[in-house]
Amino acid sequence: MKKLLYLPALLLTGIVAFGQSKPAKPAEPLGFEEYDPVSTLKVPEHKITRSKYPFIDVHNHQWNMDNANLRPLLAQMDSLNMGIMVNLSGRGFGNVEQGTKFFDNALANTAKTNPKRLVLFTNLNFDDIGKKGWTEDAVTMLEADVKKGARGLKIYKNLGINNKDESGQRVRVDDSRLDAIWDKCGELGIPVLIHTADPKSFWDPMDRYNERWLELKLHGGRKRSPNDPVPWEQLIAEQHNVFRKHPKTTFIAAHMGWFPNDLDKLDSLMKVFPNMNVEIGAVIAELGRQPRAARKFFEKYQDRILFGKDSWVPSEYATYFRVLETDDEYFPYHKKYHAFWRMYGMGLPDEVLKKVYYKNALRLIPGLDKSQFPK
């Protein structure tokens, strides 16, 4: 009988339980990739989309300058207050013949559009190095391109990493077969804008201590083993050997020579190599997280720092302007995978700003039109 008395209670419990929803499954914790909080900090903001002074971008890449309508490009430059764009990819990619065709067509295209504002650097193809007469031919081509209108020489990071000579050996950045080229640039009075290696973090273990972990996860091709193709330190040392061996040639180290996160080290290099200048392409995130140290460095080396951006994404220039020009605090960078930290403005003095934006480029790169820039 007692068992029967319990039956209604059990049935009622079952009915109630059936009517209730199951407890919600706990949400999965956010991954680092998804976490992107909106700051609640309330501080003055100065969002700048146009630079205070006209500027020269010494590190740009345009891959269709040989045949594109360049009028829209000029309009975009106007919106940013960019006075001159230096297209470092003057010869595009390809063999010597293809490069010459691209270069000649690009010169003709800029000439009919606005040659005072669209400037080309030339490039060299190192894959044939070692063949009889290669060095002499490269020097001859360099001279011819400068005579046509090239304002400098751009060296891609392939040199030292990917380029191999005819015997299959890696071509070192300081290969003696290139000495005549660096010397010729000095003789011609043109600068060499040289990109060697990548951030050191690309060579470091991809673990929780690596600041570039997110970038390396999203762009797996950027990760290198410690000796791929040689240690990072060796590639940088090879570049510095070139600076040392050719004191009469002006060099512009791309991306601040990959020392924007160690300004004390960069300071020591600037002292050792008076022919070394730097540009800030793709490293504004490093400067924006150390505004006081960066401003001190910029004031000290104000005559040897040039403005550069690298990738052509007009909306991203705003971050550069804001870091260089304002005293703003704790504002976001434009690419989380490059910098998950926030930016701070350096608030550079006007005279320093003018040098970085255009005066240094006008002095180091021959043949640029000065009329569109303030004194």
N, C-alpha and C positions, 0 to 999 in steps of 0.2 A: 504494500500500500504506500509506503514512504517513497518508493521509486516512482510511483504514479504521480504523487504530489509534486515531485521535482520536475516532471516532464513539461508542464506549462511554462515554468520559469526558464528552462533551457530553450524552449521554442521561442519565447519572447526575446531572450538574449540573442539568439541567432538572427531574428528578424531585425532587431536594432542594429546589429553589426552589419547586416547586409545593406541597410539603408545608408550607412555612413561611407564616405569616400575613403580610400586608402591614404595613409599618410604620404605627403609629397616626398619624392625622392630628393635628398639633399642636392643642391646645385653643385656642379663640378667647379672646383676652384679655378679662377681665371689664370690663364697662362700669361707669361711675360709678354707674349706677342699681342694679346688682347688688351692688357691693362694700359689704359691711356686716360688718366684722370684729368678732368677740367679743373684748373686751379681756382680756388676760392679767394686767392690773394687779391686785395684791392690796392693797386699802386698806379701811379701815372703811366699812361701809355702814349707812345708817339709812333704810330704805325706809318711807316714811310714807304711809298711806292715809287718815289722819284728822288734821285740823289740831290744833295744840296748844291753840288757843283757838277758840271759836265765831267764825265770820266772816260777813261780809255780801258777797255777790257782787253788785257794782253793775253788772255787764255780762253779762247773760244774755238769751237769746232763747227764748221758748216760743210756738210758733205755733198751739197748740191749747188755750190756756188758757181759751178761751171755752166749751168744751163737754167737755173731757176730765175723767176721774176724776183728781183731783190728789193722791189719797192715796199712790199709788206714788211720785210725785215727792217728797212730803214724806219718805218713807222713804229715798229716795236721798240727800236733803239731810241727814237724820239720820246716815247712814253716813259722810258727809264731815265732819260737825260744822258744817254750814252753818246759821246761824241765820236769815238772811233772804236770799231771792232777789229781785233787782230784775229784773223782766221789762221790758226796754226797748221791746219791740214791743207796747206797750199797745193800739195801734190796728191791729195787723197790717198787711196791705197791701190796697190797694183805694181806692175813692173815699171821699169824706167820709161818705156815708151808710153804706157798708159798714164803715168804720172805727168809726163811732159804735156800730153794732150790736155789733161785736166787742168794743169797749171796755166797753160796758155789760154784756154777757154775761160777760166775763172778770172784771169787778168782782163781779158776782153770784156767780160760781163760786168766787172766792177768799174771798168773805165767808162762804159756807157751809162752806168747807174750813178755812182758817186765814188770815184777813186780816192777822194780825200777822207772818206769815212769808213771805207772797207779796204782793209790792208791784208796782205798775204805774207806768211812765212813759207819757206820752202822746206823740203824733207829729203832724206836720203834712204835708199834701200840697201840695207847692210847684208842681205842674204848672199850676194855674190862676192863678198869680200874674200880675198885670197886668190882670186883669179888674176892672171897677169894684167897689169895696167888698171886694176880696179881703183886704187887710190887716186891715180892721176885723172881718171875719167870722172870720179866723184868731185874732185876739186874743180875740174873744167865745168861740170854741170852746175856746181854751186856758183861759180863766177857768172855763168850765163844767166842763171835765174835772178841773181842780184842785179845784173845789168838790165834785165827785163822789168824788174820792179819789186822783187822780194825784199822784205825789210829785215829779215832775220832767218835763223835756222832753228827748227823745232826737232828735238830728239825724243822719239817715243820711248816708253818703258820697255819695248821689245828688245832694245839694245841692252845686253847684259842678262836678259831672261830667256828670250825665244830665238834671237838671231844666231845662226850658226854659219861658219865659213864653209868653203867648198869641201873641206875635209871632215865636216860634221861636228867640229868643235864649237863650244859656246864662244861667242864673241864678247870679250870683256869690254866694259865701258871704257877702260883705259888702254885698250889695245893700241899698240904702237903704230899699227897701220892706219889709225885715224888721226895721228898727230898732225899731219899736213892739213887736215880739214879744220881742226881747231885753230891752227895758226893762220889759215887763210881767212877765217871769220874775223880774227883780230886785225889782219891786214886790211880787210874790206870795211872794217868799222861796224860790223853788224853783231848783234847779240845772239847768243845761243841759249834758247829756253829749253832746258833739259829735264826730263822726267825720268828718274831712276827708281826702281823698286816700287813698293806700295807701303801702306802703314805696317809697322812691325808686327802688329797684332795678327796680321794674316799669316805670319810664320809661327806664331805662338800656338800652344795647345788650345783647342776649341773646348774650353771648359768653363765652369762658372766664374772663373777669374778673368776671363777675356772680355774686355769692354766692347769688342766688335762681335760678340757671340751672335746677336740677332742678325746683323748684316751677313755674317758667314752662313747662318742657317738659311736665310732667304736667298742668298747668292752664293751657292755652294762652290762655284767655279773660282771664287776668290781665295779660298783656303789653300795654303801651301804647307808642305812638310818642312821641317827645319832646314833641310838642305836642298830645297827645290827652287832654282837649280843649284844655288849655293846659299849659305846663311845670309840673312838680311844685312848683317853688319859688313859682310864682304862687298856686297853690291854698293852700299853707301861709301865704303872706303875707296872703291874703284872710281866713283864719281869725284870724290875729293882729290884723288890722284890727278885727275884731269885738270881740276882747278889749279892745283899746285904746279903742274908741268907747263901750264899755258897762262902765265900771269898777265899777258898783254891782250888776252881775249876776255870779253865781258860775258859772264854767265848769269842766267836767271834760273835759279833752282825752283822748279815747279813744286807747288804744295808746301812751300817753305822748307823744302828739302826733307820733308817728313819729320821735322822737329818742332812743330807748333805746340806740341804737348811737353816740350822740354826746352823752354826758352833760354835757360842758362847754358845748355849745350849749344844751341843755335848761336847764342851770343859769342861763345868761344870760337865757333867756326867763322863767324863774320869778322872776328879780329884776325884770324889766321889767313883768311882768303879775302883780301880787299877787292878782288874782281868778282866776288860772289854777291849777287842780289837775290831777292826772293819775291815770289808772288803768292797771293793768298787763296788761290783757287781750291775749292773743296775742303778748306780747313777752317772756315769761319766758326764752326762749332767748337773747335778747340780754343779759339781766341775768346769766344763768347762766354766761356765758363771760367775764365781767369782775367777779368777785365782790368784789374789794377796792374797785374804783371804785364799783360799785353800792352796796355797803354804806355807803360814805362819802356818796353822794348820798342814800340813804334816811335816814341819820342827820340830814343837814342839812335835808331837806325832809319830815321824818317827819309833820308836820301836814297835808301836802298830797298825800299819795299814798294811793290807795284800791285795794282788791283787786277785780279783775275777771278774768273768764276768757274770755268771748265764747261760743264754741261749747259746747253742752251735751253733753260726753262725760265722765261722772263719773270714769272711770279716769284721765283726763289731769290731774286736780287734784293727783295725787301728785307730779308734777314741780314744781308750784308750791310745795307744802308743803316739799319737799326743798330747793329752792333758797333759800327764805325762812328756813327753820328750822335747817338743819343746816350742818356744816362739811365735808360729804362732797366727795370729789374725783372728777372724771372719770367721771361717770355719764351714761347716754344720755338724750336727749330722746325724747319720745313720737312724734314724726313726723320721719322722716329728711329729707323734702323741705323741712321748715321749717328744720331745723338738722342738718347732717351733722357738726357739732362736738359735743363733750361738755360737760356741765354741771358747775358747781362751786357749792357752797352758800355763801350769804352769812352764815349764822349770825347773824341779826339779834337784837339784845337784846330781851328780853321786852317792854319798854315800847314800843319801836318796832313790834314785831310786833303788839301790841294795837291800836295806832293804825291800822296798815295793814289789819288784819283787820276792825276794827269801829268804833273810836272816831271816826275821821275821817268815816265814812259817817253815823254817828249825829248828828254835828254839822252836816254839810252838807245832808243830806236830811231834810226836815221830816216829823214824824209817825211816825217809826219807833219800834217798841217796844223800849225799853232794858232791860226787866226780865230778859231772857234772857241778858244779857251781863255779865261781871265788871266791877267798877268800874275 
